[in-house]
Amino acid sequence: MRWNNLSEGPTASATPALFGTDVVTRTFDTPEFRGITFHEVRARSIVNRVPGASRMPFEWTINPYRGCSHACVYCFARKTHSYLDLDTGIGFDTQIVVKVNAPELLRRELASRRWRGDHIAMGTNVDCYQRAEGRYRLMPGIIGALRDYANPFSILTKGTLILRDLELLRQAAAVTDVGISVSVGFVDPAMWRTIEPGTPAPERRLDVVRQLTAVGIPCGVLMAPVIPYLTDSPAQLRETVRAIAAAGANSVTPLALHLRPGAREWFMRWLATHHPRLVRNYEVMYAAGAYAPKWYQRRITGQVHELAAEYGIGPAARPGAHRAIREPAPVPAPPEPTQLTIL
């Protein structure tokens, strides 16, 4: 593993270091972490500006982890592992970088006179509630800091472990704008088991929506990805939107599969193994780049929005737009976190 490219070089033009030099590598011989290696690092910064060329609808992010044991075959963040000379396939799924000083570093950055209190998005690169969070518990300190500085934020997750922090989220929502979205692209159990093998099942993610909504915290669903030829039939879209509506989501926003370098190669290998008849279809559909053709994106968006309207929900007004909860409802004791059991 190469860390040298993240260290301060001998010249003034060298890229600033992201991590300190005291990297600790650990493995844990427990069922939920078997086969996973954790690289514990001390980050130099934790609030990161999104590149100007990005399509993301936000400017600042926090990513306490690199790599993700959710192991979603299509994950666009796989390319980021190549910056550390790590494999973007199985290495991305099993070599997890943990920024152990994230909460204390965030408090320092929020207290800086240069910080303007802008919205911060989390879970936009890798999931901040992946299995590692069950051990390292970075998110309570992060949410607590954002609450204490009344700094608006949003979280996107596939992880049910977010329910552990429900009380902290309620407290934060009482003083600032908090947006929660759960990612559920489809509800087909067979597809889930092969393409998102490390995540909680879709119905368990929808239960997160129910529980957040029940205590007055609005929760939307990012219906992503919609996978061409595999989860995009009219019947499949209807089944997914119906389930999202039944869970009480306040919005549903569809997103068609995109295949960036790093993810593209890993996904196409998976496709050749599980659905070889579709390989040529994908080569044609994604011949022009990482994104599905505009006509396909418009078709999926239109179909999902029509179904959402039929079931009484709609798209988010704008990404990250969520109201704060000024008079939160009493919070029942949350169930034991079940992030580590995915069945």
Stockholm file with secondary structure:
# STOCKHOLM 1.0

chainA/1-343         MRWNNLSEGPTASATPALFGTDVVTRTFDTPEFRGITFHEVRARSIVNRVPGASRMPFEWTINPYRGCSHACVYCFARKTHSYLDLDTGIGFDTQIVVKVNAPELLRRELASRRWRGDHIAMGTNVDCYQRAEGRYRLMPGIIGALRDYANPFSILTKGTLILRDLELLRQAAAVTDVGISVSVGFVDPAMWRTIEPGTPAPERRLDVVRQLTAVGIPCGVLMAPVIPYLTDSPAQLRETVRAIAAAGANSVTPLALHLRPGAREWFMRWLATHHPRLVRNYEVMYAAGAYAPKWYQRRITGQVHELAAEYGIGPAARPGAHRAIREPAPVPAPPEPTQLTIL
#=GR chainA/1-343 SS CCCGGGSCCSSTTSCCCSBCSCCEEEECCSGGGTTCEEEEECBSCCEEECCTTCCCSCSEEECSEESCTTCCTTCGGGGGGGGGTCCSSHHHHHEEEEETTHHHHHHHHHHSTTCCCCCEEESSSSCTTSTHHHHHCCHHHHHHHHHHTTCCEEEEESCGGGGGGHHHHHHHHTTSCEEEEEECSCCCHHHHHHHSTTSCCHHHHHHHHHHHHHTTCCEEEEEEEECTTTTCSHHHHHHHHHHHHHTTCSBEEEEECBCCTTHHHHHHHHHHHHCGGGHHHHHHHTTTSSBCCHHHHHHHHHHHHHHHHHTTCBCCSSTTCCCCCSSCCCCCCCCCCCTTCCC
#=GC SS_cons         CCCGGGSCCSSTTSCCCSBCSCCEEEECCSGGGTTCEEEEECBSCCEEECCTTCCCSCSEEECSEESCTTCCTTCGGGGGGGGGTCCSSHHHHHEEEEETTHHHHHHHHHHSTTCCCCCEEESSSSCTTSTHHHHHCCHHHHHHHHHHTTCCEEEEESCGGGGGGHHHHHHHHTTSCEEEEEECSCCCHHHHHHHSTTSCCHHHHHHHHHHHHHTTCCEEEEEEEECTTTTCSHHHHHHHHHHHHHTTCSBEEEEECBCCTTHHHHHHHHHHHHCGGGHHHHHHHTTTSSBCCHHHHHHHHHHHHHHHHHTTCBCCSSTTCCCCCSSCCCCCCCCCCCTTCCC
//
